[in-house]
Amino acid sequence: MREALAQAQIAWQAGEVPVGAVVVKDGEIVGRGYNCPISTTDPTAHAEVRALRDAAGRLDNYRLSHCTLYVTLEPCMMCTGAMFHARVARIVYGANDPKTGVAGSVLNLYEEPRLNHHAEIVGGVLAEECGALLSTFFAERRQAQSKGKPLADQD
């Protein structure tokens, strides 16, 4: 999770929402990613998707069935779908996401019996640190916005 937090810091430095992710196989990081939908003008450029793409490329396999994905924020529906299609075995996340999280905050896709893949889900790992990173980022954005500074992303 510490390396996922380092990836989140890269996102923050780039002006993106600070979310980071890594994919681990056999104790080794095989994929890294950080949020960058603004700078890439790509709505799918979430940290998890980028980490999955990196891992799949390095392993030369789109199936990541013996891997664990660590991410600083509870996954959204899109990222969960990508993780399910990749057959990721385990997902470990930091902070809960009460707006878009689908590992229990808004709904729980990981317990949906009608889906053909299920992954082990572990939440709350370094939750305070992951949550503080996001809270501080958004507080700074609100402060900049109140001073009339333009933001790259208005959502």
ROSE-4610 file (N, C-alpha, C; in Angstrom, 1 decimal, always signed):
// ROSE-4610
residu = [M/M/M/R/R/R/E/E/E/A/A/A/L/L/L/A/A/A/Q/Q/Q/A/A/A/Q/Q/Q/I/I/I/A/A/A/W/W/W/Q/Q/Q/A/A/A/G/G/G/E/E/E/V/V/V/P/P/P/V/V/V/G/G/G/A/A/A/V/V/V/V/V/V/V/V/V/K/K/K/D/D/D/G/G/G/E/E/E/I/I/I/V/V/V/G/G/G/R/R/R/G/G/G/Y/Y/Y/N/N/N/C/C/C/P/P/P/I/I/I/S/S/S/T/T/T/T/T/T/D/D/D/P/P/P/T/T/T/A/A/A/H/H/H/A/A/A/E/E/E/V/V/V/R/R/R/A/A/A/L/L/L/R/R/R/D/D/D/A/A/A/A/A/A/G/G/G/R/R/R/L/L/L/D/D/D/N/N/N/Y/Y/Y/R/R/R/L/L/L/S/S/S/H/H/H/C/C/C/T/T/T/L/L/L/Y/Y/Y/V/V/V/T/T/T/L/L/L/E/E/E/P/P/P/C/C/C/M/M/M/M/M/M/C/C/C/T/T/T/G/G/G/A/A/A/M/M/M/F/F/F/H/H/H/A/A/A/R/R/R/V/V/V/A/A/A/R/R/R/I/I/I/V/V/V/Y/Y/Y/G/G/G/A/A/A/N/N/N/D/D/D/P/P/P/K/K/K/T/T/T/G/G/G/V/V/V/A/A/A/G/G/G/S/S/S/V/V/V/L/L/L/N/N/N/L/L/L/Y/Y/Y/E/E/E/E/E/E/P/P/P/R/R/R/L/L/L/N/N/N/H/H/H/H/H/H/A/A/A/E/E/E/I/I/I/V/V/V/G/G/G/G/G/G/V/V/V/L/L/L/A/A/A/E/E/E/E/E/E/C/C/C/G/G/G/A/A/A/L/L/L/L/L/L/S/S/S/T/T/T/F/F/F/F/F/F/A/A/A/E/E/E/R/R/R/R/R/R/Q/Q/Q/A/A/A/Q/Q/Q/S/S/S/K/K/K/G/G/G/K/K/K/P/P/P/L/L/L/A/A/A/D/D/D/Q/Q/Q/D/D/D]
num = [1/1/1/2/2/2/3/3/3/4/4/4/5/5/5/6/6/6/7/7/7/8/8/8/9/9/9/10/10/10/11/11/11/12/12/12/13/13/13/14/14/14/15/15/15/16/16/16/17/17/17/18/18/18/19/19/19/20/20/20/21/21/21/22/22/22/23/23/23/24/24/24/25/25/25/26/26/26/27/27/27/28/28/28/29/29/29/30/30/30/31/31/31/32/32/32/33/33/33/34/34/34/35/35/35/36/36/36/37/37/37/38/38/38/39/39/39/40/40/40/41/41/41/42/42/42/43/43/43/44/44/44/45/45/45/46/46/46/47/47/47/48/48/48/49/49/49/50/50/50/51/51/51/52/52/52/53/53/53/54/54/54/55/55/55/56/56/56/57/57/57/58/58/58/59/59/59/60/60/60/61/61/61/62/62/62/63/63/63/64/64/64/65/65/65/66/66/66/67/67/67/68/68/68/69/69/69/70/70/70/71/71/71/72/72/72/73/73/73/74/74/74/75/75/75/76/76/76/77/77/77/78/78/78/79/79/79/80/80/80/81/81/81/82/82/82/83/83/83/84/84/84/85/85/85/86/86/86/87/87/87/88/88/88/89/89/89/90/90/90/91/91/91/92/92/92/93/93/93/94/94/94/95/95/95/96/96/96/97/97/97/98/98/98/99/99/99/100/100/100/101/101/101/102/102/102/103/103/103/104/104/104/105/105/105/106/106/106/107/107/107/108/108/108/109/109/109/110/110/110/111/111/111/112/112/112/113/113/113/114/114/114/115/115/115/116/116/116/117/117/117/118/118/118/119/119/119/120/120/120/121/121/121/122/122/122/123/123/123/124/124/124/125/125/125/126/126/126/127/127/127/128/128/128/129/129/129/130/130/130/131/131/131/132/132/132/133/133/133/134/134/134/135/135/135/136/136/136/137/137/137/138/138/138/139/139/139/140/140/140/141/141/141/142/142/142/143/143/143/144/144/144/145/145/145/146/146/146/147/147/147/148/148/148/149/149/149/150/150/150/151/151/151/152/152/152/153/153/153/154/154/154/155/155/155]
x = [+0.8/+0.0/+0.9/+2.0/+2.9/+3.3/+3.6/+3.9/+2.7/+1.5/+0.2/+0.1/+0.5/+0.5/+1.5/+2.6/+3.6/+3.1/+2.4/+1.7/+0.7/-0.1/-1.1/-0.4/+0.8/+1.5/+1.9/+2.3/+2.6/+1.3/+0.2/-1.1/-1.3/-1.1/-1.3/-0.4/+0.9/+1.8/+1.5/+0.7/+0.3/-1.1/-1.6/-2.9/-4.1/-3.9/-4.9/-5.4/-6.6/-7.1/-6.1/-5.5/-4.4/-4.9/-5.0/-5.3/-4.2/-3.6/-2.6/-2.9/-2.3/-2.5/-1.2/-1.1/+0.0/-0.6/-0.1/-0.4/+0.8/+0.5/+1.6/+1.4/+2.4/+2.4/+3.6/+3.4/+4.5/+5.4/+4.8/+5.5/+6.3/+6.1/+6.8/+5.8/+6.1/+5.2/+5.4/+4.3/+4.4/+3.6/+2.9/+2.2/+2.0/+2.1/+1.9/+0.9/+0.2/-0.7/-1.1/-1.4/-1.9/-3.0/-3.9/-5.0/-4.4/-5.0/-4.6/-5.6/-6.9/-7.9/-7.9/-7.5/-7.5/-6.4/-5.2/-4.1/-4.1/-4.7/-4.7/-6.1/-7.0/-8.3/-8.9/-8.7/-9.2/-10.0/-11.3/-12.1/-11.8/-11.1/-10.8/-9.4/-8.7/-7.3/-7.3/-8.0/-8.0/-6.8/-6.3/-5.1/-5.2/-6.3/-6.4/-6.3/-6.9/-6.9/-5.5/-4.8/-3.4/-2.5/-2.7/-1.9/-2.2/-3.4/-3.8/-3.1/-3.2/-2.6/-1.1/-0.4/+1.0/+1.3/+0.6/+0.9/+0.6/-0.4/-0.8/+0.3/+0.8/+1.9/+3.2/+3.5/+4.8/+4.7/+3.5/+3.4/+3.0/+2.7/+2.3/+1.0/+0.1/-1.1/-2.2/-3.4/-4.5/-5.1/-4.9/-5.4/-4.4/-4.8/-4.0/-4.5/-4.8/-5.5/-4.7/-3.4/-2.6/-2.1/-2.8/-2.3/-3.2/-2.6/-3.3/-3.1/-4.2/-4.2/-4.4/-3.4/-3.5/-3.9/-4.9/-5.3/-5.7/-5.4/-5.6/-7.0/-7.9/-9.3/-10.2/-11.3/-12.2/-12.6/-12.5/-12.7/-14.1/-14.2/-15.5/-16.0/-17.1/-17.7/-16.9/-16.3/-15.5/-14.3/-13.6/-12.3/-12.6/-13.7/-14.1/-14.3/-15.0/-15.3/-14.0/-13.0/-11.7/-11.0/-11.1/-10.4/-11.1/-12.4/-13.1/-12.7/-12.7/-12.3/-10.9/-10.0/-8.6/-8.4/-9.5/-9.5/-8.6/-8.4/-7.6/-8.1/-7.2/-7.7/-8.0/-7.3/-7.5/-7.3/-8.2/-8.1/-8.0/-7.0/-6.8/-6.9/-7.8/-7.9/-7.8/-7.5/-7.3/-8.6/-8.9/-10.0/-11.3/-12.4/-13.7/-14.1/-15.0/-15.4/-17.0/-17.5/-19.0/-19.8/-19.1/-19.8/-19.8/-18.7/-18.7/-18.1/-17.8/-17.2/-18.2/-17.7/-18.6/-18.1/-17.4/-16.9/-17.6/-18.8/-19.6/-20.1/-19.5/-19.9/-21.2/-21.3/-22.5/-23.3/-22.6/-23.1/-21.9/-22.1/-21.0/-21.0/-20.3/-20.2/-19.4/-18.6/-17.8/-18.6/-19.8/-20.7/-21.9/-21.9/-23.0/-22.9/-23.9/-23.8/-24.1/-24.7/-24.9/-23.7/-22.7/-21.5/-20.6/-19.9/-19.1/-17.7/-17.3/-16.0/-16.2/-15.5/-15.5/-14.0/-13.7/-12.3/-12.4/-11.4/-11.3/-11.1/-11.8/-11.7/-11.3/-10.3/-9.9/-9.8/-10.6/-10.6/-10.0/-9.7/-9.3/-7.8/-7.0/-5.5/-4.9/-4.3/-3.8/-4.9/-6.1/-7.2/-7.1/-6.6/-6.4/-5.5/-4.4/-3.4/-3.9/-4.5/-5.1/-6.2/-7.1/-8.2/-7.7/-6.6/-6.1/-5.5/-4.9/-4.3/-5.4/-6.5/-7.6/-8.3/-8.5/-9.1/-8.3/-7.0/-6.1/-6.1/-6.1/-6.1/-7.4/-8.5/-9.8/-9.9/-9.4/-9.4/-8.6/-7.5/-6.6/-7.3/-8.0/-8.7/-9.9/-10.6/-11.7/-11.1/-10.0/-9.4/-8.9/-8.3/-7.9/-9.1/-10.1/-11.3/-12.0/-12.0/-12.6/-11.8/-10.5/-9.7/-9.7/-10.6/-10.8/-9.8/-9.0/-8.0/-8.7/-8.5/-9.1/-8.6/-9.5/-9.1/-9.3/-8.4/-8.5/-9.8/-10.3/-11.4/-12.5/-13.7/-14.7/-15.6/-15.3/-16.2/-15.7]
y = [-1.2/+0.0/+1.3/+1.2/+2.3/+2.7/+1.7/+2.1/+2.6/+2.2/+2.8/+4.2/+4.5/+5.9/+6.8/+6.2/+6.9/+7.2/+6.3/+6.5/+7.7/+7.7/+8.7/+10.1/+10.2/+11.4/+11.9/+11.0/+11.4/+12.0/+11.4/+12.0/+13.4/+13.6/+14.9/+15.9/+15.6/+16.5/+16.9/+16.0/+16.3/+17.0/+17.3/+18.0/+17.1/+15.8/+14.8/+14.4/+13.8/+13.3/+12.2/+12.3/+11.5/+10.1/+9.2/+7.8/+7.0/+6.0/+5.2/+3.7/+2.9/+1.5/+0.7/-0.5/-1.4/-2.8/-3.6/-5.0/-5.8/-6.8/-7.6/-9.1/-9.7/-11.2/-11.8/-12.8/-13.5/-12.5/-11.5/-10.6/-9.5/-9.5/-8.5/-7.6/-6.3/-5.3/-5.6/-5.9/-6.1/-5.0/-4.1/-3.1/-1.9/-0.7/+0.5/+1.4/+2.3/+3.2/+4.3/+5.5/+6.6/+7.3/+7.9/+8.6/+9.7/+9.7/+10.8/+11.0/+10.9/+11.2/+12.6/+13.6/+15.0/+15.2/+14.8/+15.1/+14.2/+13.1/+12.2/+12.4/+13.2/+13.3/+11.9/+11.0/+9.6/+9.3/+9.2/+8.9/+7.5/+6.7/+5.3/+5.3/+6.4/+6.5/+6.5/+5.6/+5.5/+4.7/+4.9/+4.2/+2.7/+2.1/+0.7/+0.2/+0.8/+0.4/+0.6/+1.6/+1.8/+0.8/+0.4/-0.6/-2.0/-2.3/-3.5/-3.6/-2.5/-2.5/-2.7/-2.0/-2.2/-3.6/-4.2/-5.6/-6.6/-6.4/-7.3/-7.2/-6.0/-5.9/-6.5/-6.3/-6.9/-8.4/-9.0/-10.4/-11.1/-10.2/-10.7/-11.6/-11.2/-12.0/-11.0/-11.0/-10.2/-10.8/-12.0/-12.6/-12.5/-11.9/-11.7/-12.4/-13.7/-14.5/-14.8/-14.6/-14.9/-13.6/-12.5/-11.2/-10.6/-9.6/-8.8/-7.3/-6.6/-5.2/-4.3/-3.4/-2.5/-1.2/-0.5/+0.8/+1.7/+3.0/+3.8/+4.2/+4.0/+4.3/+3.2/+2.9/+1.9/+2.0/+0.8/+0.9/+1.3/+1.9/+2.3/+1.1/+1.3/+0.2/-0.1/+0.9/+0.7/-0.2/+0.3/-0.4/-1.8/-2.0/-3.3/-4.2/-3.7/-4.5/-4.9/-4.0/-4.3/-5.4/-5.3/-6.2/-7.6/-7.6/-8.9/-9.5/-8.8/-9.3/-9.8/-9.2/-9.6/-10.8/-11.1/-12.2/-12.0/-10.7/-10.4/-11.2/-11.9/-12.7/-11.9/-10.8/-10.1/-8.6/-7.8/-6.4/-5.9/-5.0/-4.4/-2.9/-2.2/-0.8/-0.1/+1.2/+2.1/+2.7/+3.9/+4.7/+4.2/+4.3/+4.1/+5.2/+5.0/+6.0/+6.0/+6.9/+6.9/+7.4/+7.9/+8.4/+7.4/+6.7/+5.8/+4.4/+4.1/+2.8/+1.7/+0.6/-0.6/-1.8/-1.6/-2.7/-2.6/-2.0/-1.9/-0.5/+0.6/+1.9/+2.3/+2.2/+2.4/+1.1/+0.2/-1.2/-2.1/-3.4/-4.4/-5.4/-5.0/-6.0/-7.2/-7.2/-8.3/-9.4/-9.1/-10.1/-10.4/-9.9/-10.1/-11.5/-12.4/-13.8/-14.0/-13.1/-13.3/-13.0/-12.5/-12.2/-13.5/-13.7/-14.9/-14.9/-13.8/-13.8/-13.0/-13.5/-12.8/-12.8/-11.7/-11.5/-11.3/-11.7/-11.4/-9.9/-9.2/-7.8/-7.5/-6.6/-6.2/-4.7/-4.1/-2.6/-2.1/-0.8/-0.1/-0.2/-0.6/-0.7/+0.7/+1.2/+2.5/+3.6/+3.3/+4.1/+5.5/+5.8/+7.2/+8.0/+7.3/+8.0/+8.2/+7.2/+7.3/+8.4/+8.4/+9.4/+10.8/+10.9/+12.3/+12.9/+12.0/+12.5/+13.1/+12.4/+12.9/+14.1/+14.1/+15.2/+16.5/+16.4/+17.5/+18.1/+17.2/+17.5/+18.3/+17.8/+18.5/+19.8/+19.9/+21.1/+22.2/+21.8/+22.7/+23.2/+22.3/+22.6/+23.6/+23.4/+24.3/+25.7/+25.7/+27.0/+27.7/+27.0/+27.7/+28.2/+27.4/+27.8/+29.0/+29.1/+30.2/+31.5/+31.3/+32.5/+32.8/+32.1/+32.4/+31.8/+30.8/+30.1/+29.1/+29.0/+28.0/+26.6/+25.6/+24.2/+23.5/+22.5/+21.7/+20.9/+20.5/+19.6/+20.2/+20.5/+21.1/+20.1/+18.8/+17.8/+17.6]
z = [+0.0/+0.0/+0.0/+0.6/+0.6/-0.9/-1.7/-3.1/-3.8/-3.5/-4.1/-3.6/-2.4/-1.9/-2.6/-2.9/-3.7/-5.1/-5.7/-7.0/-6.9/-5.8/-5.6/-5.5/-4.9/-4.8/-6.2/-7.1/-8.5/-9.1/-8.9/-9.5/-8.9/-7.6/-7.0/-7.6/-7.8/-8.4/-9.8/-10.5/-11.9/-11.9/-10.7/-10.6/-10.8/-10.6/-10.7/-9.3/-9.2/-7.9/-7.5/-6.2/-5.8/-5.4/-6.4/-6.2/-6.9/-6.2/-6.8/-6.6/-7.5/-7.4/-7.8/-7.3/-7.7/-7.8/-8.7/-8.9/-8.4/-7.6/-7.0/-7.3/-7.8/-8.0/-7.3/-6.5/-5.9/-5.1/-4.5/-3.6/-4.4/-5.7/-6.6/-7.2/-7.3/-8.0/-9.5/-10.2/-11.6/-12.4/-11.7/-12.4/-11.5/-12.0/-11.3/-12.0/-11.3/-12.0/-11.0/-11.6/-10.8/-11.7/-11.0/-11.7/-12.7/-13.9/-14.8/-15.9/-15.6/-16.6/-17.2/-16.4/-16.8/-17.9/-17.5/-18.4/-19.6/-19.6/-20.7/-21.5/-21.0/-21.6/-21.8/-20.8/-20.9/-19.6/-19.7/-18.5/-17.9/-18.6/-18.1/-17.4/-17.4/-16.9/-15.3/-14.7/-13.2/-12.9/-11.6/-11.2/-11.4/-11.0/-11.1/-12.5/-13.5/-14.9/-15.4/-15.1/-15.5/-14.9/-13.7/-13.0/-13.7/-14.0/-14.7/-16.0/-16.8/-18.1/-18.0/-17.1/-16.9/-16.5/-15.6/-15.2/-16.3/-17.1/-18.2/-19.2/-19.5/-20.5/-20.0/-18.7/-18.2/-18.1/-17.8/-17.7/-19.0/-20.0/-21.3/-21.2/-20.4/-20.2/-19.6/-20.2/-19.8/-18.5/-18.2/-17.0/-15.9/-14.8/-13.6/-12.4/-12.7/-11.7/-10.4/-10.4/-9.2/-8.6/-8.9/-8.5/-7.4/-6.7/-5.8/-6.2/-6.2/-6.6/-5.3/-5.1/-3.9/-4.5/-3.9/-4.3/-3.1/-3.2/-2.1/-1.8/-2.8/-2.6/-3.1/-2.4/-2.7/-4.2/-4.9/-6.4/-6.8/-7.9/-8.6/-9.4/-10.0/-10.8/-12.0/-12.7/-13.9/-13.6/-12.5/-12.1/-11.7/-10.9/-10.5/-11.7/-12.6/-13.9/-14.5/-14.6/-15.2/-14.4/-13.1/-12.2/-12.3/-12.5/-12.6/-14.0/-15.0/-16.4/-16.4/-15.6/-15.5/-14.5/-13.8/-12.8/-11.7/-11.3/-10.1/-8.9/-8.2/-7.1/-5.8/-5.6/-4.3/-4.6/-3.9/-4.0/-2.6/-2.3/-1.0/-1.2/-0.5/-0.7/+0.7/+0.5/+1.7/+2.2/+1.7/+2.1/+1.5/+2.2/+1.6/+0.7/-0.3/-1.2/-1.1/-0.3/-0.1/-1.3/-2.4/-3.5/-4.7/-4.9/-6.0/-5.7/-4.4/-4.1/-4.2/-4.8/-5.0/-4.3/-3.2/-2.4/-1.0/-1.0/+0.2/+0.5/+0.0/+0.4/-0.3/-1.6/-2.3/-2.6/-3.1/-3.2/-3.1/-3.2/-3.1/-4.3/-5.3/-6.5/-6.1/-5.1/-4.8/-4.1/-3.7/-3.1/-4.0/-5.2/-6.2/-6.7/-6.3/-6.8/-8.2/-8.9/-10.4/-11.2/-10.7/-11.5/-11.5/-12.6/-12.8/-12.2/-11.7/-11.0/-9.7/-8.7/-7.4/-6.9/-6.3/-5.7/-4.2/-3.6/-2.1/-2.0/-1.1/-0.9/+0.5/+0.7/+2.0/+2.0/+2.9/+2.9/+4.2/+4.2/+5.4/+5.7/+4.7/+4.9/+4.8/+5.8/+5.8/+5.5/+5.9/+5.5/+5.9/+7.1/+7.6/+6.7/+6.4/+5.5/+4.1/+3.6/+2.2/+2.2/+3.2/+3.3/+3.5/+4.3/+4.6/+3.3/+2.5/+1.2/+0.3/+0.2/-0.6/+0.0/+1.3/+2.0/+1.8/+2.0/+1.9/+0.4/-0.5/-1.9/-2.2/-1.8/-2.1/-1.4/-0.1/+0.6/-0.1/-0.6/-1.4/-2.6/-3.3/-4.5/-4.2/-3.2/-2.8/-2.4/-1.7/-1.4/-2.6/-3.5/-4.8/-5.6/-5.6/-6.4/-5.7/-4.4/-3.7/-4.0/-4.4/-4.7/-6.2/-6.9/-8.3/-9.2/-8.7/-9.6/-10.4/-11.7/-12.5/-12.2/-12.3/-12.1/-13.4/-13.6/-14.8/-14.9/-13.8/-13.8/-12.8/-13.3/-12.4/-11.7/-11.8/-11.1/-9.7]
